[in-house]
Amino acid sequence: MEDAQFPAKLNSQTRYKMQKLTLTFASLLLLVSIISCQNKGEKALPELSPEFTAVLEAHGEWQKWYNAKAESYAMIHEGVMIEENAFINLESRKIRLSTTDFEIGFDGYQTWVSPNREAYSGESLKFYHNLYFYFFNIPYVFTDQGVTVEKVEDKSLNGKKYPTFQAKFDANTASNPKNQYFMLVNPETNRLEYVLYTVPSYDGEVPPFSALKYEDYRDSNGVFFPRILTGYTIENDSTKILKYQVTIADALLLDEEFDSEIFEKPKDGVYAD
């Protein structure tokens, strides 16, 4: 029995259908290739509530922050006039803080300080190393996996009523589940104006709520960051005593990570918590 073979000639209608199918398939491959190139390096966006998404969009092209690989900025501690330069790989949250007196880093496993532990006068490197990074990057950091943002009852501060959002953390997130953050959003601009927070200290003590004011937003390639952060105590739903103030400039989001070597402990550094 002879093997079955394709007919030597195809009728014109069959040839037309095959040509059309071939063109359609080629067009589909081209479209997939274009989409693949456009999305290369981009992560799937998280599932967020419409209300929180609207807050993020009021801060610019927040997707750029979500897809960025690294960030840097310069920060001045007002009052003591100490400048601190920060370099962060966003996915791993490796970080290096540089001042004229000391350097602090997190290599992905441990925190370290250079040139020695006495160079940093604070009580806990682990508590401090990413403290300002986290505050500076709210609301963007609340798109992290394991963080849920819910709209809650409005809160009043200094006689003004604010739409309010609460961030909650899963037990397996890097943030302490006992951390509490409430975002108070300006009702006209939909941008963050205050964060009410309480963060357990290095020894586990949970302090009263404090207020952090976000002011003077600046555009960094389509993403808006506050230039001034001012911390206050709270008493009777009003800000009371000024605790600290920092000014932040030159915020940059980068498409490539910093070299891992910059986060490693220098030879003269020491590991410490």
N, C-alpha and C positions, 0 to 999 in steps of 0.2 A: 504494500500500500504506500503510495507516494505521500511525502510530507505535505501538509497544507501550506500554501504560499499566498502572500498578498497578491492581488491582481496586478498585472503589469500596468494597467491603465485605470485611472479613476475618472469617474464622470465629473463634469464641471461643478456640479452642486457640492459633491463631496470634497473636491479640492478647495472650494471657497470656504467651506466650514472649517477645514483643517487650518487654512491660512489665518482665518479669523481667530481660531483657538490659539494658534501660535503667537499672534500679535497680542492677544489678551493676556497670555501667560507672561510674555516678555514685558508688557506694561506693568503687570503685577510685581514682577521681580524688581523692576526699576523703582516702583513706588516703595517697596519694602526696603530697598537699599537706601533710598533717600531718607526715609523715616529712621532707619537704623543709624545713619550718620548724624541726624539731628539729635537723636536721643542718647548718643554715645556719652557715657559718663554721668547721665542723669538718673536719679533714683525715682522710683514710683512715689508720687506724693502721698502723704499720710491721709487717712480718713479723718476729717475734722468737721465740727459742727459749722453750719452756715454762719452763725453769729461770731465764732472765733475766726473763721476765715475772713470775714469782713474786717475784723480788727487787724489781722495780718496785712491785708491788702491796703489798709490805711497807712501802713508803714512802708509802702513801696513794693518793689518786686521781691517779695519774701522768698520766692522759689530760688532766687540766686543764692541767698544764704543757705537754704536747705541743700543745694547741690554743690556749694563751694567745698573745696578741699582744705583750705587753710585760711587763717585770719591773723591780722596784726593790727596793733594800735599803740598809741603813746598816751600815757595817763599821768597827770600831775596831781599829787595830793596837796590840795590847797591848805594853807596854814603852815605846813612844814616845808612846802615847795620841793618835794622829792619827785623826780620824774621816774616813771616805771614804764619800760617798753615790754610789750607782750607779744609772743609768737605762739600760735596754737594750730595743731592739726585737728580739724574739727571732728573727724570720725572717731579717732582714738582718744581725743581730748588730751593728747600729750601737750605739755605747755612749758614755756620758759619765760621767766620774768627777769628782766635785767635792770638794775639800778647802779648808781656809782658806788654804793656800799656793799651790795650783795647780789647774788643771783639765786633764784629758786626755780626748780623744775620738777616735772613729773614725767618719767620715762615710759609710762604705761603700766608700771608695776609699783614703783616706789617714788616718794618725794625726796628731794635732796636740796641742800643749800651749800653755797660756796661764798667765801673761802672757808668758813667754819660756822658752827651752829650759833656762836655768839654774834655773828654779823647780823642776824635777823632777830630783833628784840621781841617779836610776837611769841605767843605761847604755842601755836600749832601751825606747822607748815601744811599739814594735810587739810586743815580748815581754811587756810588763807590762799593756797596756791591758785585755786580757780574761783575764788569768791567774786572778784570784780568782773571776771569774764562772764560769769553766769548772770549777774545783775545787768551788765551792759548789753547782753544779748537777749534779754526778755523783750518781746514775746517770742522771738524766733526759737529759743531753746525749748519752748514748750511744745514744739513739734517733734521732739525726741520720742523714740519708741518707749512705751511704758508710761507716758505722761498723758493724762486726760484733763481737758479743760472744759469746765461747765459754767454756763451763765447762772449766777445765783442772785439773791436779792440785792438790790442796790444798796450801797453804803454811802454814808455822808462823812465828809472830812472838811474841816474848816468852814462849815456851814454850806457846803456845796454837795449836791447829790450826784453820785457817779454810777453809771452802769458798771457792774462788777462781775469778774470772772475768777473762778477758783481753779488752781492747778493741783491735781492729785497724782500721786506717784505709786506705781506698782512696787511690790516688795523687792523685785529683782532688778530695779533700775539703779544706776550709779548714785542717784540722789537719795538722801535719807527719807524714807516714807513719812517721817515725823515732821519734815519741813512743811511749812504752810505758806502759801503765797496767794494773795488776792490782788488781781489787777484792777485798778480803778481807771476807767477809760473816759477821756474827755467826751462829753455827749455831743459836741459840735464837730470835732475833728475825727473822732473814733480812734485817736491815738492814746497810747498809754501815758497817763499823767502821774500816777502814784502806784507803787507796789507796797502793800502792807504785808509784812513777813515776820515769821519767827523761825529761826534756824537753830537747832540744838548746838551748843558749843562743843568743843573737843571733849569735854568731860561728861557730856550727855545732858547737861542742864538746859531746860527749855525756857528761854527768856520771854518777857512780854513782847507783844507786837511792836515793831518799829515801822516807820514810813520812809520810803525812798522816793524822792521827787525826780521826775524825768523832764528835762528842759532843753530848749534850743536845739531842736532836731536839725541834723545836717545830712545832706544827700551824699551818699557814697556809691556812685555808679548805679543809681536807681533804688538803693536800699537806704532807709533813713535810720540813723542812730542818734541818741541824745548826746549833746556836747557836755552837759552838766548833770551830774548825779549828786543829790544832796540828801543826807540821812538825818532823820529826826526821831526823837522820842514822841510818843503819842499819849495825850491825856484828855479824857472827855471828848473823844472824837475830833481832837485838834492837834496839829503838830506843835510841839513844845520846844524842846531843847535841840539846837543844831549839834549833831554828833560828829559829822564829817562831811567833806565835799571834795569831789574829784572832777577834774576837767579832762575830757578825752578828745583826742584829735588824731587825724591821719588814719582813720579806720579803713582797712583794705580787706577785700575778700579775694582769694586767689584760687585759680583753677588747678593748681598743682600743690601737693603737700610739701612742707619743709623737709629737708633731709633729716632723717631720724637721729643723726649724730648730734644735732644741736640740742636734743632733749636728754642726752646722756650726761651723767654726773661728771664734772671736770675732775681732774686728778686731785686738786686740792679741796674738793667738796666732800660732804659727808651725807649719808642717808639719815633721815630723821622724820619723825611724825609730827 
